[in-house]
Amino acid sequence: MALEVFHKDETLQMRRKLIGQSCRLFFSRDPVKIVRARGQYLYDENGMQYLDCISNVQHVGHCHPSLTQAAAAQMDLLNSNTRFLHDNIVLYADRLAATLPKKLCVFYFVNSGSEANDLALRLARQYTRHQDVIVLDHAYHGHLTSLIDISPYKFRKLGGQKEWVHVAPLPDTYHGIYREDHPDPGQAYADTMKSLIDEAHKKGRKISSFFAESLPSVGGQIIFPTGYCKRVAEYVREAGGIYVADEIQTGFGRVGSHFWAFQLQGEDFCPDIVTMGKPIGNGHPIACVATTEEIATAFTANGVEYFNTFGGNPVSCAIGLAVLDVIEKEDLRGNAVRVGGHLKQLLLQLQTKHPLIGDVRGVGLFIGMELVKDRASRKPATEEAAHLVRRLKEERIVMSTDGPWDSVIKFKPPMCFSIEDAERVCTCIDQILRVRTVRTLRESEVKKLYK
């Protein structure tokens, strides 16, 4: 039986009535009603096509037929409680283990990135017998109460910082306290972590863990300076804590050169826990925590069973396996290198033409373009970034902003994004910024006339 289809205005009216208003829409003033999608393209109720530059959840592309077939076939056969013995969960864990360092060999499957990070927090506290957590400024790790408490991006708007949470400076070499001209920003930022740990110890606090996205996303598409993670891991482990790498935004080959973003820090760097979500199921609700035998054993030793009704069910694992197959068969990591590299070069070329573009940073198909009012002061151009996103929408390109000041145009498209897509986006950005520059010059000339 086909579902009833409403006119866009009716849908919007019903949503405002029935859905909590804190659940916000993209382009809230004039939202796009999307009714179908394929690959990197979205289609509205009138059949109009939009280029999707932000859906990193639909990692291998919207509605990939291989995933649809895998889900339907397994759902037609069995989808059971995860206490029943089944091949899919172990086959999937084995495939994931092959992508990770050998010591990360025990897996827990859950349903969302928030669940994964919440479980990682439990694992860390059980293993270390410590409570306190270190996070980076502007970080976001999920919407559960436990994770809002360790997400400055959220708790600063709510109840404030808990005494067991310690916030380290974001190692941002564009806006941060140590910038690109520093001889060793990685060490300098790591030393702020050491100072933070020392201060916590003076207060009698004990560190359980350091949580960090391997490439901070909400923080503004940040690339860690060389050596930062390795040195921080040393300091945290010396303090009796463990390192948790949040790969929920950046995992599964988005950086291109590596399967996991933490691997950008070198072959000799390995976290103690890795959390996965979003792209893992291409939009299907599945997530995962990978850890060591030692940490898993300590968690088992508490005597309390960990049970997740749906985490790792046969359908979810069939989809997860299909995602891995598509990444390999379609060389999506290679595509991230080729297309991401081309996109970044195009944006750097635009930077030479438009003073509004202050910085271009990123790797693979994880790229940020920061807009500034003035390159010398690096004052964020929040309004200009919002204007650019609105104008791109008019050109049927879906973009959004990120960063502490919403001044970073973020690129996290499906991994099937093409060279032609990259060129289309950059051509539109160029045209929009050209018009803005002309208007600014005209306004300046008018002001001079009336002085």
C-alpha positions in Angstrom: 0.0 0.0 0.0 1.4 3.4 -1.0 1.9 6.0 1.6 -0.1 9.2 1.4 1.8 12.0 -0.2 1.2 15.6 0.9 1.9 18.9 -0.7 5.1 20.5 0.6 3.2 23.2 2.6 1.0 20.5 4.2 4.0 18.5 5.2 5.6 21.5 6.7 2.5 22.4 8.6 2.1 18.9 10.0 5.8 18.8 10.9 5.5 22.0 12.9 2.5 20.6 14.7 3.7 17.1 15.4 7.5 17.2 15.5 9.5 18.9 18.3 10.6 22.4 17.2 14.2 21.7 18.4 14.4 19.1 15.6 15.5 21.6 13.0 15.4 21.4 9.2 18.0 22.4 6.7 17.1 25.7 5.1 14.4 26.2 7.8 13.0 29.4 6.1 12.3 27.6 2.9 13.1 23.9 3.3 13.6 21.5 0.5 11.2 18.5 0.5 13.3 15.5 -0.7 11.3 12.5 -1.9 14.0 10.3 -3.5 17.8 10.1 -3.9 20.4 8.2 -5.8 24.2 8.5 -5.5 25.2 12.1 -4.7 21.9 13.5 -6.0 18.7 14.4 -4.2 15.3 15.0 -5.8 12.4 17.2 -4.6 8.7 16.7 -5.0 8.8 18.4 -8.4 11.6 16.2 -9.7 14.3 18.9 -9.3 17.8 17.5 -8.8 20.1 18.8 -6.1 23.8 18.0 -5.7 24.4 16.8 -2.2 27.7 18.0 -0.7 27.1 17.2 2.9 25.6 13.8 3.4 28.6 11.9 4.8 26.1 9.4 6.4 25.1 8.1 2.9 28.8 7.2 2.5 28.7 5.1 -0.7 25.8 7.1 -2.2 22.1 7.4 -1.5 20.1 4.2 -2.1 22.9 2.2 -3.4 21.4 -0.9 -5.1 23.9 -3.3 -3.5 22.9 -2.2 0.0 19.2 -2.3 -0.8 19.5 -5.8 -2.1 21.6 -7.0 0.9 19.1 -5.5 3.3 16.0 -6.9 1.6 17.5 -10.4 1.2 18.5 -10.7 4.8 15.3 -9.1 6.1 13.3 -11.7 4.1 15.4 -14.5 5.7 16.0 -13.5 9.3 16.3 -10.5 11.6 16.6 -11.7 15.1 17.5 -10.7 18.6 21.3 -10.6 18.9 21.4 -13.3 21.6 20.8 -15.9 18.9 24.0 -17.3 17.3 24.4 -16.0 13.7 27.2 -15.7 11.2 26.7 -12.1 10.1 27.9 -10.5 13.3 31.2 -12.4 13.4 31.8 -12.1 9.7 31.4 -8.3 10.0 33.6 -8.0 13.1 36.3 -10.0 11.2 36.1 -7.7 8.2 36.3 -4.6 10.4 39.3 -6.1 12.3 41.2 -6.4 9.1 41.0 -2.6 8.7 42.3 -1.8 12.2 45.6 -2.2 14.1 45.8 -5.7 15.5 45.3 -4.7 19.2 41.8 -3.4 18.4 40.2 -6.8 18.1 37.1 -6.8 20.3 33.8 -5.3 19.0 30.5 -4.2 20.4 27.7 -3.3 18.0 25.2 -0.7 18.8 22.7 1.5 16.9 24.1 5.0 16.7 27.2 7.0 17.2 25.9 8.4 20.4 25.4 4.9 21.8 28.9 4.0 20.7 30.5 7.0 22.5 28.4 6.3 25.6 29.6 2.7 25.7 33.2 3.9 25.1 32.9 6.2 28.2 31.6 3.2 30.2 34.5 1.0 29.0 37.1 3.7 29.8 35.8 4.2 33.3 35.5 0.5 34.1 39.0 -0.2 32.8 40.8 2.7 34.5 38.6 3.0 37.6 38.8 6.8 37.0 36.0 9.2 36.2 37.3 12.3 34.6 37.3 13.0 30.9 39.4 15.3 28.7 37.8 16.7 25.5 38.7 19.4 23.0 37.1 22.8 22.9 34.0 22.9 20.6 33.8 19.1 20.5 30.5 17.3 19.9 30.3 13.5 20.7 26.5 12.8 20.8 23.1 13.7 22.1 22.8 11.4 25.2 23.1 13.1 28.6 26.4 11.5 29.2 27.8 12.9 25.9 26.3 16.4 26.2 28.4 16.5 29.4 31.6 15.9 27.4 30.6 18.1 24.4 31.5 21.8 24.9 29.6 22.5 21.7 26.4 21.6 23.6 27.0 22.0 27.4 28.0 25.6 27.1 24.5 26.3 25.9 22.9 24.2 28.6 24.0 23.4 32.2 27.6 24.3 31.9 30.8 22.3 32.5 30.9 19.4 35.0 33.8 19.3 37.5 34.9 15.9 36.0 35.2 17.3 32.5 38.4 19.1 31.4 38.5 21.1 28.2 41.8 21.3 26.2 42.4 23.9 23.5 41.4 22.8 20.0 44.6 22.4 18.0 43.4 24.8 15.3 46.4 26.3 13.5 44.3 29.0 11.8 42.4 30.5 14.7 44.1 28.9 17.7 46.7 30.0 20.2 49.4 28.3 18.1 49.2 28.9 14.4 50.8 27.7 11.2 53.9 29.9 11.7 54.7 28.1 15.0 57.8 25.8 14.6 56.1 22.8 16.2 52.3 23.4 16.8 51.7 19.7 17.5 54.0 19.7 20.5 52.8 23.1 21.7 49.2 22.0 21.7 50.1 18.6 23.3 51.8 20.5 26.1 48.6 22.3 26.9 47.1 18.9 27.5 50.0 18.0 29.8 49.3 21.2 31.8 45.6 20.4 31.9 46.3 16.9 33.3 48.7 18.4 35.9 46.1 20.9 37.1 43.5 18.1 37.4 45.9 16.0 39.5 46.5 19.0 41.8 42.8 19.0 42.5 42.8 15.3 43.2 41.1 14.3 40.0 42.0 11.2 38.0 41.7 10.9 34.2 39.8 8.0 32.7 40.1 9.1 29.0 40.7 11.6 26.3 37.9 11.8 23.7 38.7 13.3 20.3 37.3 13.2 16.8 40.2 12.1 14.6 39.4 15.2 12.5 37.2 17.7 14.4 34.1 18.4 12.4 31.9 20.6 14.4 35.1 22.4 15.4 35.5 23.5 11.8 37.0 20.7 9.7 40.3 20.8 11.6 43.4 18.8 10.6 45.6 18.0 13.6 49.2 19.2 13.5 51.8 16.6 13.0 52.7 14.6 16.1 49.8 16.0 18.2 47.9 12.7 18.8 50.9 10.6 19.5 52.2 13.0 22.2 48.7 13.5 23.7 48.2 9.7 23.9 51.5 9.4 25.9 50.5 12.1 28.4 47.0 10.6 28.8 48.3 7.1 29.3 51.0 8.3 31.8 48.1 9.8 33.8 46.3 6.4 33.8 43.8 7.2 31.1 43.1 5.8 27.6 42.7 7.4 24.2 39.3 7.3 22.5 39.2 8.1 18.8 35.8 9.2 17.6 35.7 8.1 13.9 31.9 8.6 13.6 32.3 11.4 11.1 35.6 10.5 9.4 35.9 6.7 9.2 35.6 4.2 6.4 38.0 5.8 4.0 36.7 9.4 3.8 40.3 10.7 4.1 41.2 8.5 1.1 44.8 7.6 1.9 43.8 5.6 4.9 40.7 3.7 6.1 40.6 5.6 9.4 41.4 9.2 10.0 43.5 8.5 13.1 45.9 6.6 10.8 47.0 10.0 9.4 49.0 10.4 12.6 51.4 7.5 11.6 51.5 3.7 11.6 52.9 3.7 15.2 49.8 5.5 16.6 46.9 3.5 17.8 44.0 4.5 20.0 42.7 2.3 22.8 39.1 2.6 21.6 37.7 3.5 18.3 34.0 4.5 17.9 32.2 4.2 14.5 28.8 5.4 13.3 27.1 7.4 10.6 28.7 6.0 7.3 29.0 2.5 8.8 25.5 1.6 7.6 25.0 4.2 4.8 22.0 5.6 6.7 20.9 2.3 8.4 21.1 2.6 12.2 24.2 0.7 13.1 27.4 1.7 15.0 30.3 0.0 16.7 33.0 0.2 19.4 36.3 -1.4 18.8 38.7 -1.9 21.6 41.5 -4.1 23.1 41.2 -7.5 24.8 42.4 -5.9 28.1 39.7 -3.2 28.1 37.0 -5.7 27.1 38.1 -8.1 29.8 37.8 -5.4 32.4 34.3 -4.6 31.2 33.3 -8.2 31.4 34.7 -8.5 34.9 32.2 -6.1 36.4 29.7 -9.0 36.3 27.0 -7.0 34.5 25.9 -8.4 31.1 26.1 -5.9 28.2 23.1 -6.5 26.0 21.9 -4.5 23.0 18.6 -5.7 21.5 19.3 -4.5 17.9 23.0 -3.7 17.9 24.6 -6.2 15.5 21.4 -7.8 14.2 21.6 -9.8 11.0 20.2 -7.1 8.8 22.4 -4.4 10.1 25.5 -6.6 9.7 24.5 -7.6 6.2 24.3 -3.9 5.3 27.6 -3.2 7.0 29.3 -5.9 5.0 27.7 -4.6 1.8 29.1 -1.1 2.6 32.6 -2.5 2.9 32.2 -4.4 -0.4 31.1 -1.2 -2.2 34.0 0.8 -0.8 36.4 -1.8 -2.1 34.8 -2.7 -5.5 34.2 0.9 -6.5 37.6 2.1 -5.2 35.9 4.9 -3.1 39.1 5.6 -1.2 40.9 6.2 -4.4 38.0 8.4 -5.5 38.3 10.4 -2.3 42.0 11.0 -3.1 41.4 12.0 -6.7 38.2 14.0 -6.3 39.1 15.4 -2.9 42.5 16.5 -4.2 41.0 18.2 -7.2 38.3 19.9 -5.1 40.9 21.2 -2.7 43.0 22.6 -5.5 40.0 24.3 -7.1 39.2 25.9 -3.7 42.8 27.1 -3.2 42.6 28.7 -6.7 39.4 30.5 -5.6 41.2 31.6 -2.5 43.7 33.5 -4.6 40.8 35.4 -6.3 38.5 36.1 -3.4 39.7 37.7 -0.2 36.7 36.4 1.6 38.2 32.9 1.6 40.6 32.9 4.5 41.6 29.3 4.6 41.1 26.0 2.8 42.0 22.8 4.7 41.2 19.1 4.6 42.1 15.7 3.3 40.2 13.4 0.9 36.5 14.3 0.9 36.7 16.0 4.2 37.3 19.7 3.4 36.6 23.0 5.0 36.6 26.5 3.3 36.7 29.2 6.0 35.3 32.6 5.2 36.7 35.7 6.9 35.9 39.4 6.8 39.6 40.3 6.9 42.5 38.0 6.3 44.8 39.9 8.7 42.4 39.7 11.7 40.8 36.4 10.5 37.5 37.6 11.8 34.9 35.0 10.9 32.5 35.9 8.1 29.4 34.2 9.6 26.8 36.2 7.6 28.7 35.8 4.4 28.9 32.0 4.9 25.2 31.8 5.5 24.5 33.9 2.3 26.8 31.6 0.2 24.9 28.5 1.5 21.5 30.1 0.6 22.7 31.1 -2.8 24.1 27.7 -3.5 20.8 26.2 -2.6 19.2 28.4 -5.3 21.7 26.8 -7.7 20.4 23.4 -6.5 23.6 22.6 -4.5 23.1 21.5 -0.9 25.8 22.9 1.5 26.0 23.9 5.1 28.3 25.6 7.6 30.3 24.4 10.6 32.8 25.7 13.1 32.5 27.7 16.3 31.3 30.8 14.3 29.5 28.9 11.5 32.0 30.4 9.1 33.3 27.2 7.6 31.7 25.8 4.4 32.0 22.1 4.9 32.4 19.5 2.2 31.5 15.9 3.3 29.7 14.5 0.3 28.9 10.9 -0.5 32.1 9.2 -1.6 30.9 8.8 -5.2 31.2 12.5 -5.6 32.8 13.2 -9.0 35.3 15.5 -10.6 32.5 17.1 -12.5 30.6 17.7 -9.3 33.6 19.4 -7.7 34.0 21.6 -10.7 30.3 22.5 -10.7 30.4 23.5 -7.1 33.5 25.6 -7.4 32.2 27.4 -10.5 29.1 28.4 -8.7 31.0 29.5 -5.6 33.2 31.7 -7.9 30.2 33.2 -9.6 28.4 34.0 -6.3 31.5 35.6 -4.8 32.2 37.6 -7.9 28.7 39.1 -7.7 29.2 39.9 -4.0 32.5 41.6 -4.8 30.9 43.8 -7.4 28.1 44.8 -5.1 30.5 45.6 -2.3 32.6 47.8 -4.6 29.4 49.6 -5.8 28.3 50.2 -2.2 31.7 51.6 -1.4 31.6 54.0 -4.3 28.1 55.2 -3.3 29.3 55.8 0.2 32.2 57.9 -1.1 29.8 60.1 -3.1 27.8 61.0 0.0 30.8 61.7 2.2 
